[in-house]
Amino acid sequence: MKYIDLKAINAGYEHAADKVLGSGWYIRGEMTQRFEEHYARFIGTKHCVGVANGLDALTLILRAYKESGALHEGDEVIVPANTYIATILAITENRLKPVLVEPDINTLQIDDMLIEQAITDRTRAIMIVHLYGRCAFTDRIGDICSRHSLLLIEDNAQAHGCTFRSSAMPEQPLRRTGSIGNAAAHSFYPTKNLGAMGDAGAVTTNDEELAGIIRSIANYGSKDHYAFDYIGRNSRLDELQAAILDEKLVHLEECNRRRKEIAAIYLNSISHPDIVLPECTRDNVYHIFPILSPRRDELKRFLLEHGVETMIHYPIPPHKQACYRNWNTLKLPITERIHAEELSLPCNQAMKKEEAGMIASLLNSF
């Protein structure tokens, strides 16, 4: 079986594309405005700005903070060492300094016990990543940001619909990831829980000034027609992707429920001494179901021989990439272990429960 069957997931959304084609309006139109309003309401923020992709969303947040004077070239941004490289690219593109912090091996998210010791007099922000679909925010992180007056930026590219409930204040209502920090970036790459049929992204925030700056920079730097306040770029969510995303948003929670059902089968059924399962938590929408195994490559081949595709997220950590060769000598053993042992099992709304059970049985027989 395929790791993810996008043809099955996207079946039935042709009418959204037909609607856009028939409208005669393809950029910055009614469909984009409608999706931005609906997605902001879903996430729980005042503003949503559609952009071209998730990397642009991250980059534009930092650029807008530089334009507003909240960040300056050379400032430090604390970020998990275990992440997809886009998180790091956004920081270095803005001539800011990433400070890599190891993850907790149990959660695979940034270790909040290590953050404070990484803070210096140049630290201005923490960028958390809700990696694999699990909420990375903790009460401790919120407290650190408050005490040190740090911006909190969320990379929510993999966690559409994920929630957080404070353990310190359980009486508070659930909050969705993407509404917890000062601003959040979202990717709608086709394989995501809320996926477009091409590249697409968004920024959510309650900060009206920030949203306005991002919208202007993403439109060549222009707020008013042919008047340019910023040295901008072209990064806009197109009408076709907005219409598809708006239709899919209605079904997102149902799709996330199915992902959780598939994950529950894995969590309750897989039992093998060479396989470590992710820690069970309700704050997870399972964009990726990662397992760890010292026999990862052998296990991947075994599953493929039995007709099951898997993925590795990700084989090379950012600090070992050629583009960041100055970091190649860094020793980050927990991150390196995760990237050497991680294997992603199929886990999506197009799967049948029987398929998950079959994969679990295969793993137990390995």
N, C-alpha and C positions, 0 to 999 in steps of 0.2 A: 504494500500500500504506500501511497505517496506521503511524504512528511506533512504536506498540506495541499488540499485539492481546491485551488482557487476557482476553478471552473464551477465546481459544485457550490462553493460559498457565494459566488457572484451571480448565480442563476436567478433570474427574475427581476433584475434591476435595469433591464434594457429600456423600460419606459422612462426612467429618469433621464437617460441619455437622449431619448427621442424628444422629451420635453424641452431640453436645452437646444437641440438642433432646430426645433421648430420655432424657438423664440427669436432667433436672429441676434442674440446678445450673448457674448461669450467671455467677457472679462469685466469684473467689478459691477455685477448686475444684481438682480433681485435674488437669484439663487444663493449667491455668496452671502449677501446680507441676511437672508433667512437662516442659513446654516450657522453663521456667526452668532446670531441671537439665540438659536436653539441650543448650540453647544455651550455657550456661556451659561445659560440657564441650567443645563445638565450638570456642568462642572461645579457651578455655584459661585461664579464670578460676575462682575459687572461688565467685563469687556472680553471679547474674543476677536483676534485679528487673524484672518486667514492669510497664510503665506505659502510659498512654493513647496517647502519640504521641512522636515524636522530639523536638519542642520541649520537651515536659515533661521528657523524659529529661535534656536539657542543663540546663534550668532547675533541676531537682531536685538535680543534682550540685552546682551552685554553691550552692544554698540549704543543702544538707547540710553543705558545707564552712563556710558561715557559722555554722550551728548548732554545729558542732564547734569553732569558734574559729580554724580555719585561714585563713579569709577574713573580711574586715571591709568594711563599706560604704566605698566610695571606693577600694578596692584596684584595681590595674590588672591586666588580663588581655590578654596579647598574642595577636592573632588575625589570620588572613589577611584582607586587604582584599577578595580575590576569593573570595567564598563566598555561599551562600544566606543570606538575611537572618535565618533562624532562629538561626543561630550567634550573631549579634550581639544579637538580641532577648533571648536567655537571659542574656546578660551585663548588659544595661541593666535588665532586669526585677529583677535582684538588686542594683541600685544599685551595680554595679561599673563600672569605666571600661574600655571596649575601647580597645586601642592597635592601630591598623590597620597591618599590615606588608605591603608589596607582594609579589606572587608572582614566581617565576622564569618568564620567558616560555617557557622550554623545557619545564618540567614542569607549569606552571599551578598549582603548589602554593606554599605560603609559602616565600619565599627564606630559607634558613637562614643565609645570609651577612649578612642585614640584621637578624636578630633581636636580637643582642647590643647593638647601638647603640640599640635601642628600650627597653632595660631601665633602670628608674629605681629609686629607693629605695621606691617604692610597688608595684613589680611583684611579684605573688605567683604567677602561673600563666601557662602558655602553652596555648592551645587550638588544636590542629591540626585540620585538616579534610581527610579523605581524599576530596577532591573528584573527582567523575566516576568513582570506583571505583579510584583510584590511591593507593598508600600515600604519605602526606605525611611520615612520620617518617624522620629521618636520624640517623646516629651523632652528627653535630654537634648536633642538637637535644637528643639525650639527654645529651650532654656539657654543654651550656648549662644544662639543668635541674639536673644534678648539681652543677655549680660554683656556681650561684646559688640553690640550694635552692628551686626552683620546682616547683609542681605541674604535671603534664602531663595534660591532659584531651583525649580524642579525640572528635571528632565523626565517628562511623563510620556516619552515616546512608546513605552511598552506596557502602559498600565491604564488604558482608557476604562473608566468605570470603577477602578479600585478605590477603596475607602480607608479612612483612618478613624479610630476612636481612641481618645486619650485614656490611658490607664490611670493617670493622675486625677483626671476629672471625668469619670465615666458618665456623669450626668449630661455632659455636653453632647450635642447631636453629632452623628457621623459627618465627616467631611470627605469630599472626594479628593484624591490626588489631582493636582492641577489647580487647587484652590487654597492650598495650605501655606505656600510661600508668598513672596512678593510678586513673583511671576513664574509662569510655567511654559515649557515648550512641549508641543505635541507633534508626533509624526503619524501620518496616515498612509504610510507605505502599504502596498497591497496585502502583505501578510499580517499586518497588525490586527488587534481585536476589532478596531474600527478602521477598516482599510479602504482606501480609494482604489481606482483602477488606473493608477499612475502615481506620480509623486504628488504629495500634498502635505501641508502642515498648518499649525496654528500656534498662537500665543494667547494664553489666558492670564488675566490680571484684574485686580480691583483698582489699579492705579491709572486714572484717566490720562494724566500727562504722559506716562510711559506708553500707554496704548496709542496715543496720538503720534508720538515720536516714531514708534515702530511702524505705524501705518504709513507715515510720510516717507521714512527711509526706504521702505519696501516698494514705494511707488516713485522711484527715481529721486527721492528726496523732496517730493512735492506734496504740499498740503492743498494748495490752490493751483488750478490749471496753469501750467507753464511758469510757475513761480517756485523756485527751489531753495528751501531753507537748509538742506543738508546735502552732502555728497552721497547720493543715494545709490540704490541698486534696483533691479527689477525682480521682485519676489512676491508674486501674487497668486492666491488661490483662484483657479479658473472656475467658470460656471459649471462645467461638466463635472468636475470632481466634487464641487460643493453640492450639486444636486444629488449625486450618488451617496455622498456622506450623510446628507440630511435624511435620505430614505433609510439608510442603514442604522442611523442613530436610534431610530424607533425600536430596532430589534437588538440593540447592543446588550442590554441587561439579560435578555433571553439567551443570547449567544454566550455571554459570560457564565451563565448558569450551567450551560452544557459543558463548557470547558472545565468548570469545577466538578461536574459529575465524572468526567473522564479522569481528571486528576485524582478524585477520591478512589476510583477503581485501582489506579496505580498505587496510591498510598496504602490502601488496605490489602493489596494482593501481592506486591513485589516483596520478596524476601530472599536475599542472596548475600552471602558474606562479602562479596566484592563490589557491592552496589550500595551507595549512600543516597538515600532519598532526601528531597528538600524538607525542611522543617514545616510541619503543617500549621497553617494560619488562615484565618478567615479574610485577612487583608491581602488577598491575592486573586488576580483574575487570570493567571496562568497563560499569559502570552506565550511563555516558554515553560515546558516542564523539564527542568534540568536534573540529571542524576550525575553523581560523581563515581568514577571507577578508575583504579590504577591500571585496569586492563581495558581502558576506553577504546583504543583503536581495534583491538581484537573483538570487543563486544559489538562495535559498529559493523565490522565485517560479518560477524555471526548473524546479526539481525538482517543485514542486506541479503545474505544468502538465503534467508527465509522470507524474503519479499517485503521487508519493512525498511523504509527510508528513515534516516535520522539526520540530525544536523549537529554541528559543533559551534557553540556560541561562547567564546570565540577562540580559535586555535592559538593566536599570538596576542598577548596583552599589549596595551598601548606603549608601555615603557620599553618593550622589546622590538618595536617597529623601527624600520630603517629611517622613516621620516623624523623620528625623535631619537636619533643615534646618540645624542648627548646623554640620554637616560639609560642607554643599553646596559650600563654597568650597575644600575640600581638593583638592590636585592629586596624583592617584595615576595617572600615565599608563599604567603597564603594566596595572593593573586596568581602567582605562577602555578601553584598546585591546581587551582580552579581551572585555569586555562589548559592545563595538561590533562585533566581528568573529566571535564564537563562533556556530557552527551545529552542532546535534547531529543526527547521522545515525541512522537506525534501527539498533539493535544489541541483540538480545535472543534468548532461547532459542527463541522461536516462529518465527524466520526460517529460510528455506532459504538455502543457500550460493549458489544461483542468483540469488536476490533481491539479495544483497550484491554479486555480480558485475555485475548489471544496474545497480545504483546507482553502482558504481565507473565503469562505462562511460559512464553519463550525465554524471557529474562531469568525466570526461576530455574529453567533447564540448562542455562548457559554453564 
